[in-house]
Amino acid sequence: MQNLDTAALRRITHPQAQKALVNWFAVLSERYADEEGKRINGRAWRAELKRMEPPYGVMMCEGFHALYQQLKGPMSLRPLDKMALALFVSVAAHIKSNKEKLSFAAQLGEKLNGSTSCVSSLRFERLQKASDPDTFCQLLIQAVKIRGSEGVNVLSLADSIFLWMEEWQRRENHEPETSHPFDRNRIRWASEYISTSHGN
């Protein structure tokens, strides 16, 4: 039976992977963190990640490799997933805080200051129409910067990026879309965005 919940995670479903990803993001805000007995400067990781050319420049960074090593066990990462992870890491370096209350797309539609959505419908539509990973990454970075101190749902964002990359590869290979609409990132995001942008 198909899951009709557009906010539910579809790719990062293993609890160990979810915990690793959230913990890794938390480390980015710490000057002194301990990972398996090793002292880490998370702020230095974040600064290095920000300096790299998105989305694939981060693959050379210690912060990226630390997350990759933690995820490759529970997730069985393919080459495409490694690209998706690089895209996520490039965006995550610009996120102020992790807020799990709503899905990422719902947060973009959230009305933080009165009647206006955090991310305008025009900007959201550009994000939806991104045709390549580089453009998608740049637009995501803009979106999380707009959210600013309000933060974003880190797990929801990462899951969406993994799903988006799979869909992008299918388009590149001229393969058909998945038959169930609620498994398509564009439809899931539209549903979530509308739930807050057109809500009360």
Sequence and secondary structure as in RCSB ss.txt:
>XXXX:A:sequence
MQNLDTAALRRITHPQAQKALVNWFAVLSERYADEEGKRINGRAWRAELKRMEPPYGVMMCEGFHALYQQLKGPM
SLRPLDKMALALFVSVAAHIKSNKEKLSFAAQLGEKLNGSTSCVSSLRFERLQKASDPDTFCQLLIQAVKIRGSE
GVNVLSLADSIFLWMEEWQRRENHEPETSHPFDRNRIRWASEYISTSHGN
>XXXX:A:secstr
     TTS SS   HHHHHHHHHHHHHTT SSEEETTEEE HHHHHHHHHHS TTTGGGGSHHHHHHHHHHHHHH
   HHHHHHHHHHHHHHTT   B  SS HHHHHH EEETTEESS HHHHHHHHT  SHHHHHHHHHHHHHHHGGG
 B HHHHHHHHHHHHHHHHHHHTT    SSGGGSHHHHHHHHHHHHHT  
